[in-house]
Amino acid sequence: MLSTIPALRRFAIGVAAACAMGAAGAAPAAPTIRPDSLTVGSDLTYPPYAYLDNGAPAGFDADFSRLLAAKLSLKPVFVDTRFPDLILGMRAHRFDAVASALYVTPERSRLVDFIPYLKTGASLVVTASSAYVPAVPQDLCGKRVASIKGASWTPKLQKVSRESCQPAGRGEIKVLEFPTSPEALMALRSQAADAMIEDAAVAHGMAV
């Protein structure tokens, strides 16, 4: 059993695209990678946003992508890609768009265009049996925190560690990055990490 604690501020999530998509009354959209298809990069290990259900892409981002493809009169094609490689893959023209709970940040916006479509937040996750119950990021000083690799909150935790924890002599926040969220969760459950930081909706599913 796990417990979740809201942490950090709310973030916008958006579909990322290498170039603007066409819309009614606008200039024609750029050609897609595959004719008549919208190729979407998505990390299909990340429920409730993107996951496999009996071998088929499912979740909010998959449904959203299908609706977007239908609006553009295209067939959706999903490319299962680990989270740290999504923007790199799109910039390498492996897919036309990314729909995978990708938080909109200034750093990412310099690399790709975003279409924001929802807001969410981050939560801290600990085992229900743990006496350690962090309430704010500063409570992570001196602790090991599991996270999916490439998450937008990692630089923020490093900043808290650098500017708050270490000057106070409380020890650094050691962020342990894993290729997927399930692997980060395994580290928490096996006590290789003291806490896990995760998107609020994803964390809620873990606690059920």
N, C-alpha and C positions, 0 to 999 in steps of 0.2 A: 504494500500500500504506500502511496506517495501523497505528499501535501504540496500545495502550490501557494506562493505568495506573490501578489502583484509587485512589479518592480519596473523602474525606469518610466519614461513617458510613452505616450501613444505614438505610433508610427503609421505613415501611409504605405500601403502596399499597391504596387502597380504592375501592369504588363509592360515589359521592356521591349523596345523595338530598335533596330539599327537605323530605321528611318521612319518618318511619319506614315501612318496607314491612310489609305484613301477613304473619303467619306462622301456622302451625297452632296453634290454641288461643289466639291473640292477637286483639285487636280487629281488625275489618275494615280493610283497607288503604284509604287515601284514593283517590278516583276518579283514574284516569289521564287524561292530556291527550286521548288518543284512545280511545274506547271499545274494549275488548277488545285493546288494544295497550299494550306497554311501549316508550315512546319514549326512546331512549338517545342521548345526545350523546357523540361520540367523534371524536378527531382521527385520521382514517384515512390519515395519512402517517407512522405511527410503528411500524413493525415492530420486534420480533415481537408487540407488544401489539395494535395495531390498524392495518390496512392494507387495501387493495383487492386482491383476487385475481380476475382476470377480471371486474371490475366488482362483485364481491360482497364485503361486509365479512368480513375474516378476521383470525386472530390470537387470542391468549389472551383479550383483553377481549371480543372478538366472541363467542367460544365461551362464555365465562362469562355474557355477557348473554343468550344464547340459552337456556342452562340455567336462569338466573334467571327469564326470562319463562315458560318451560315450567312451572316450579314454581308460578308465580302464575297459570297457565292463561291466559297472554296471548301475543300475537304480537309478536315483537321488531321494532321499526322503528328504524333507525339514521339519525342526522342528523350528517353529516360537518361538524365544526366545528373551527376552529383552536383550539389549546390555550388561549390567553389568554382566549377567550370562553366557555369551557365552563361555569364557575360562573355567570358573568353570564347566560348563556343559560338555565340551569336556574332561576335566581332570577326570570327573566322568563317562566317557564313555557313555554319552547320545548321542553323535554323533561322526562321524569320522573326520570331518573337520568343520571349521567355514569360511563362506564367507559372510561378512557383513560390508564392509568398515572398517575393523579392521586395524588401523594404526600400523605399525611395530615400536616397541620401545624396548630398551634394557631390560626393566623390563618384558615385555611380552615374549620376546625371551628367557628368562630364564625358562619360563613355558611351552612353546610350540614351535614347529618348524614353520617357515614361508616360503611361496613361494610368494615373492613380484611380483605383476603384473601391478601396475600402480602407478603414483604419483599424489598427489592432494595437496591442501592447506586448511587453515582455513580462514573463513571470519567473520567479526563482522556484526551483523544485528541490525538495528534500524528502528523504524517507519519513514516513509517518512515525516511525519509532525513534527518530533522531531528536535529541534534546536541543540541537542547534537549529534555530528558526530565524534566519536572516530576514530583516524587514526592509532594509535599504541597501544600496550597493556598498556603502561603507562597512556594512556588517560582513562583507566578504573578505576583508583584509586578513591576510595570513591563511586564506583557505584555497582549496583546489576546486575550480569551477569547470564542469564539463559543458561543452558547447559544440554545436555543429560548426564545421570549419567554414570560414569566410563570412560569418554572421556580422551584421552591422553593429551589434552591441559590443563586440570584442574590443575595438579601439576605445570605446567609452569606458569599459572596465579597466583597461590599461591606463587610461588617463586618471581614473579614480585611484588606482594603485599608486601611480607616480606622484600625484598631487596631494592625496589625502592619507593613504596608508603608510607609505614609506617615510614621509617626513615626521609622522607621529610615532614611528618605531613599531608599527603594528604588523609589519610583514607585508610582502607583495601579494596581490591577487594572482594566483597561478591559473591561467586559463588553459585547460586541456582541450584541444580541438580534435574532433573526430569527423570522418568523412560523411557520416549520416547521423541523424538524430537518434535512431534506435541504438547505435553504438555508444553515443554519449550517455544515454539512459542506462545502458548496461554497466558503464563505468560507475555511475551513481549507485546502482543496486549492488554492485560488487564491492562498494566502499573504496574504490580507487579515486573517487571524487567526493567532496563534502557537500556539494550542491550542484545543480544544473540550471542553466539559464536557457529559456526557450520561449518561443512565441506563445502568447496566452492561450490561444485556441488549441494548439498542439499540446501544451502542458495540461490543459483541462482534460483532454482525452486520455492522457497518461494516468491521471489521478482517479479515473473512474474504475 
